[in-house]
């Protein structure tokens, strides 16, 4: 298993449950991956729409509902919130899996909807990733999964020690396999602030000034964000942060002036189509599992089940 983000850990878990001997190889701890920066709310964002992906969405939602009910220490909470709609014909395809009701500004004393905008209130899983990623790693360890911290530059070289390689290395996956130049980094920047008592999330991905969301986790509010196609800097940009804070405060006035507790930047693995398939012509059997865009958490368990089925 190459990669220790939410996709890699989920796949490692499912393969171990299926009785496979699994070793996770990664050059970063789970809390150092892009997954640790993610908004981590179950919501399809920047990923393809297809019957296969729809099935993955459903599987992942079901798994997160079960984790939230049975494992409170995992950091998965069911959060009510509002999806802001600005266009006259908004994409509501996600409501095939969760209930949603229309709301207007008079019903939202905490939020300030933009002029002319409406919203849908729904309840979905939201992960506190500082809890969820370590919990998932420990679940893997409990199933016998081994972890080795090392960089992998040649997948075929693993044939001397392993029978199968699963490549879930996010934005590096295409270059690591050497046969896919279609993966494009999508830079995401967030700022985390103290929570003044906000309990509902709000997402406005149609804001012309930039992607905007306020996500209440157990330990902070995550404010975002950006969708910078092709950008690769992992350093937080002060001007970008100021713009995020301004947009979020316009949407949720209570966040204005809250103390900043941390910052984060990650590179989402953008690809026109999600790649979960066997890669022919390698020195060992190789499975690709990448291209999730901004929906890694949202598709994680569905991806894991699909990889496990390919190797069954």
C-alpha positions in Angstrom: 0.0 0.0 0.0 1.6 3.3 -1.1 0.1 6.3 0.6 -1.1 7.0 4.2 -3.8 9.5 3.5 -7.5 8.8 4.0 -7.7 6.7 0.8 -4.6 4.6 1.6 -5.6 4.0 5.2 -9.2 3.0 4.2 -7.8 0.6 1.6 -5.3 -0.9 4.0 -8.1 -1.4 6.5 -10.4 -3.2 4.0 -7.6 -5.4 2.7 -6.6 -6.4 6.2 -10.2 -7.2 7.1 -10.2 -9.5 4.0 -7.3 -11.4 5.4 -4.5 -9.9 3.4 -1.0 -9.1 4.7 -0.7 -5.3 4.3 2.2 -2.9 4.6 1.7 0.8 4.2 4.7 2.6 2.7 4.6 6.4 2.9 7.0 9.3 3.3 4.6 11.2 5.5 2.5 10.5 8.6 -1.3 10.6 8.1 -1.5 13.9 9.9 1.1 15.3 7.4 -0.9 14.4 4.3 -3.4 16.4 2.3 -6.1 14.5 4.0 -5.3 16.3 7.3 -6.0 19.6 5.5 -9.2 18.5 3.9 -12.5 20.1 4.9 -13.6 16.5 5.5 -17.3 16.8 5.2 -19.2 14.2 3.2 -20.1 16.1 0.1 -19.1 15.3 -3.5 -16.7 18.1 -4.6 -14.4 18.3 -7.6 -14.9 14.6 -8.5 -16.5 13.0 -11.6 -20.1 11.9 -11.7 -20.7 8.3 -12.8 -22.6 5.3 -11.7 -19.4 3.9 -10.2 -18.6 7.0 -8.2 -22.3 7.2 -7.1 -22.0 3.7 -5.7 -18.8 4.8 -3.8 -20.6 7.8 -2.4 -23.4 5.6 -1.0 -20.9 3.1 0.5 -18.9 5.8 2.1 -21.9 7.5 3.6 -23.2 4.2 5.1 -19.8 3.5 6.6 -19.5 6.9 8.2 -22.9 6.7 9.6 -22.0 3.4 11.3 -18.7 4.8 12.6 -20.4 7.9 14.0 -22.9 5.7 15.8 -20.5 3.0 17.1 -17.1 4.7 17.5 -17.4 8.2 19.1 -13.6 8.4 19.5 -13.2 8.3 15.8 -14.1 11.9 15.4 -16.9 11.5 12.9 -20.0 13.6 13.8 -23.3 14.1 12.0 -23.6 17.8 11.4 -26.5 19.8 10.2 -25.7 22.6 7.9 -26.6 24.6 4.8 -25.4 24.3 1.2 -25.8 27.8 -0.4 -27.3 27.9 -3.9 -26.7 30.9 -6.1 -27.5 29.5 -9.6 -31.1 29.2 -10.9 -30.6 25.5 -11.6 -28.3 24.2 -8.8 -26.8 20.8 -8.8 -28.8 18.8 -6.2 -27.6 15.3 -7.3 -26.2 14.8 -3.8 -29.7 14.8 -2.4 -30.1 11.2 -3.8 -28.3 10.0 -0.6 -29.3 12.5 2.1 -32.4 14.4 3.0 -32.4 18.1 2.4 -35.0 20.9 2.9 -35.1 24.4 1.4 -34.4 27.3 3.8 -34.4 31.1 3.3 -32.6 33.9 5.1 -35.3 34.3 7.7 -34.6 30.8 9.0 -30.8 31.4 9.3 -30.1 33.8 12.2 -26.4 32.7 12.3 -25.7 32.9 8.6 -26.0 35.7 6.1 -27.0 34.3 2.7 -25.9 36.4 -0.3 -28.5 38.5 -2.0 -30.7 36.3 -4.2 -29.2 33.1 -2.8 -31.2 30.2 -1.2 -30.0 27.2 0.7 -30.6 23.6 1.4 -30.3 22.3 5.0 -29.0 18.8 5.3 -27.2 16.5 7.8 -24.0 14.7 6.8 -20.9 13.2 8.4 -18.1 15.6 9.2 -14.7 14.4 10.4 -12.3 16.0 12.9 -9.3 14.7 10.9 -6.9 15.2 13.8 -8.9 12.5 15.5 -10.1 10.4 12.6 -6.8 9.8 10.8 -5.0 8.5 14.0 -8.0 6.4 14.9 -8.1 4.8 11.4 -4.4 4.2 11.6 -4.7 2.5 14.9 -7.6 0.4 13.6 -5.3 -0.8 10.8 -2.5 -1.6 13.3 -5.0 -3.6 15.3 -5.7 -5.6 12.2 -2.0 -6.4 11.7 -1.2 -3.7 9.1 2.5 -2.6 9.3 3.7 0.9 8.6 7.0 1.9 7.1 8.0 5.5 6.6 9.9 5.7 3.4 9.7 7.4 0.0 8.8 5.2 -3.0 10.1 6.3 -6.4 9.9 3.0 -8.3 6.8 0.9 -7.9 8.3 -2.0 -9.9 11.2 -2.3 -7.5 8.7 -3.5 -4.9 8.3 -6.8 -6.8 11.3 -8.1 -4.8 9.3 -7.8 -1.5 5.6 -7.7 -2.4 3.1 -9.4 -4.6 0.8 -6.4 -5.1 1.2 -2.7 -5.0 -1.8 -0.3 -4.5 -0.9 3.2 -5.5 -2.9 5.8 -3.5 -0.3 8.5 -3.3 -2.6 11.4 -4.2 -1.2 14.0 -6.5 2.0 12.0 -6.9 0.3 8.9 -8.1 0.3 9.5 -11.9 4.0 10.4 -12.0 4.9 7.5 -9.6 3.3 5.1 -12.1 4.8 6.9 -15.0 1.9 6.3 -17.3 -0.5 9.1 -16.4 0.2 12.8 -16.8 -3.4 13.8 -16.3 -3.3 14.4 -12.6 -3.4 18.1 -11.8 -2.8 19.5 -8.3 -5.7 21.6 -7.0 -4.3 23.8 -4.2 -6.5 24.1 -1.1 -5.7 26.5 1.7 -7.5 26.7 5.0 -7.3 28.6 8.3 -8.5 27.1 11.6 -9.9 29.4 14.3 -11.4 29.0 17.7 -15.1 28.2 17.6 -17.3 30.9 19.2 -20.2 28.5 19.3 -21.1 27.8 15.7 -22.7 24.3 15.5 -23.8 24.2 11.9 -21.6 24.1 8.8 -22.2 26.3 5.7 -20.7 25.7 2.2 -20.8 28.3 -0.6 -18.9 26.8 -3.5 -20.5 29.2 -6.0 -19.1 32.4 -4.3 -17.6 34.4 -7.3 -14.9 35.6 -4.9 -13.8 32.0 -4.2 -14.8 28.8 -2.5 -16.2 29.5 0.9 -17.0 27.2 3.8 -17.2 27.2 7.6 -16.9 23.7 9.2 -17.3 23.2 12.9 -15.1 20.4 14.2 -14.6 19.2 17.7 -11.4 21.2 18.1 -11.9 24.3 15.9 -13.7 25.9 13.0 -12.2 25.2 9.6 -12.5 28.2 7.3 -11.8 27.9 3.6 -10.9 27.7 1.0 -9.3 27.8 -2.4 -9.5 25.8 -5.6 -6.2 26.7 -7.4 -5.8 24.5 -10.4 -2.1 23.8 -11.1 -0.7 25.7 -8.1 1.8 23.7 -6.0 3.0 25.9 -3.2 2.5 24.4 0.2 3.2 27.6 2.1 0.1 29.5 3.4 -0.3 32.7 1.5 -1.2 35.7 3.8 -3.3 37.5 1.2 -5.3 34.3 0.4 -5.8 33.8 4.2 -7.1 37.4 4.6 -9.6 36.8 1.7 -10.8 33.5 3.2 -11.4 35.2 6.6 -13.3 38.0 4.9 -15.5 35.7 2.9 -16.3 33.5 5.9 -17.1 36.4 8.1 -19.4 37.8 5.5 -21.2 34.4 5.5 -21.0 33.7 9.3 -20.4 37.0 11.1 -19.6 35.2 14.4 -16.2 34.0 13.0 -14.9 37.5 12.6 -11.9 38.2 14.8 -11.6 34.7 16.2 -8.1 33.6 17.3 -6.3 31.6 14.6 -5.1 28.3 16.0 -3.4 26.8 12.8 -3.2 27.0 9.1 -3.0 24.4 6.4 -2.3 23.9 2.6 -2.9 20.7 0.6 -2.8 19.6 -3.0 -5.9 17.7 -4.0 -5.3 15.1 -6.8 -7.4 16.5 -9.7 -8.2 14.2 -12.6 -11.0 14.2 -15.2 -11.9 10.7 -14.1 -11.3 8.8 -10.9 -8.8 6.0 -11.5 -9.5 2.8 -9.6 -8.2 0.0 -11.7 -5.5 -2.5 -12.4 -2.5 -1.2 -14.2 -1.1 -3.6 -16.8 2.5 -4.3 -17.7 4.1 -3.9 -14.3 6.7 -6.0 -12.6 4.1 -6.9 -9.9 0.3 -6.7 -9.8 -0.5 -3.0 -9.4 -3.8 -1.2 -8.6 -4.3 2.5 -9.1 -6.5 4.4 -6.6 -6.3 8.1 -7.1 -7.8 11.2 -8.8 -10.4 11.9 -6.1 -10.2 15.7 -6.5 -11.8 17.3 -3.4 -13.8 14.1 -2.5 -11.2 11.9 -0.9 -13.0 11.6 2.4 -16.3 11.4 0.6 -15.3 8.5 -1.5 -12.8 6.8 0.8 -14.7 3.7 1.9 -16.3 3.2 -1.5 -12.8 3.3 -3.0 -11.5 0.8 -0.4 -14.3 -1.7 -1.1 -13.7 -1.4 -4.9 -10.0 -2.1 -4.5 -10.7 -5.0 -2.2 -13.1 -6.4 -4.8 -10.4 -6.1 -7.5 -8.0 -8.1 -5.4 -10.6 -10.7 -4.2 
